[in-house]
Amino acid sequence: MTVKLYFLRHGETTYNQQRGYCGNLDPELTENGLKMAEQFAQSYHNLPWTAVFISPMKRTIATAKPLCDVVGLEMQFREGLKEIAYGEWEGKLPQTVNENYHDDYVRWLTDPGWNAPTGGEKGIDIARRSSQVIQEIEERYPSGNILIVSHKATIRIMLCELLGIDIGRFRDRIVMPTGAVSIVELSSRGPLLHTLADRCHLDETLRSSIGT
């Protein structure tokens, strides 16, 4: 008996287009982002889904909604799946952050596991809160397909935690574009990565769109 975790990053927002730090800000999906959600549902609705866990943000709710509507599952909201809190960097572009918070920015780029954005969260903080969600899933569901709809940094950190990768390297080791799906199987032998950052369910136009 195994559990398969399907990690889905939310669809595109205006902050993805601008490459700004979004974190705890709560933008809507763009038109492309809504299409990403619909195309995920079209490709994955035939799987026998067991449960859906999502970050309680507008962009993740809108991403999960098409699939949940089709398969008839309720969204289970978990604070532990929210994006990294960027603190004073929220809404700012990287170049602005570098100019105004240079020392903090360099420390964060060097090791975001143990260094936080100014007033924000360390990677290890995100690992702790998100691992509680994974633990809950393992305790409640001995088998089945579980959808987890979350955010770029949070998904990369969860994957690092599951696969034994240094949390401080989450930005350097794992890519996670908008609308991407990663699949990890949990069994008696431990976590096994099946798929990383797949976007084959998206049409060519969406795959070529800004995915940061």
C-alpha positions, 0 to 999 in steps of 0.5 A, a space after each residue: 500500500 502506497 501513497 502518491 503525493 502530487 505537488 502542484 504549483 499554482 498557476 501564473 499571477 501578475 507577480 510571476 510575470 513581473 518576477 517580484 516577491 509575492 509570498 503572503 500577498 494574495 494576488 488572483 491568477 492571470 488568464 493564463 493561470 486560470 487556463 493552467 488550472 483548467 488544463 491540469 484538471 482536464 489531464 488529471 481528473 481520471 485519477 482516483 483522487 483520495 484527498 486535496 490539501 491546499 494553501 489557503 491563498 486565492 491563487 492556490 484555491 483557484 488552481 485547485 478548484 477545477 479539479 475539485 469541482 470535477 471529482 467532487 472533493 473538498 479542499 482541505 486548507 492548511 496554513 503549513 502549505 503557505 508560501 515563504 513569508 518575505 517580510 519587508 521584501 513582499 511585493 518588491 523586485 529582486 534588484 530593489 531588495 538588493 539595493 535596500 537590503 543588500 546584506 540580508 539579501 546576500 546572506 539569503 542567497 547564500 543559504 536560505 535555509 538558515 537565513 531569512 528575508 528581512 522580517 520573513 521566514 527561514 527555509 527551515 521554518 517552512 520545512 517544519 510547518 509543511 512537514 506537519 502536513 505531510 505527517 498528517 497525510 501519512 497518518 490519515 491515508 495509508 494509500 491513495 493519490 493526494 493532491 497538494 497545491 502550494 507555492 514555489 519555495 514551499 514545494 521545493 522545500 518539501 521535496 528537499 525534506 522528503 528526498 534528503 536534500 539540504 534545505 539551504 540548497 532548495 533554490 539551487 537544486 530544484 526548479 518549480 515553474 508555474 503550473 508544474 506537477 511533481 510526484 513522490 511515492 511514499 512507501 515502506 522504503 521511504 519517499 521515491 521521486 517519480 516526476 519533477 516539475 512536469 508541465 506536459 499537461 499544459 499546451 505549448 502556449 502556456 508551457 512557453 509562458 513565464 513560469 518563474 
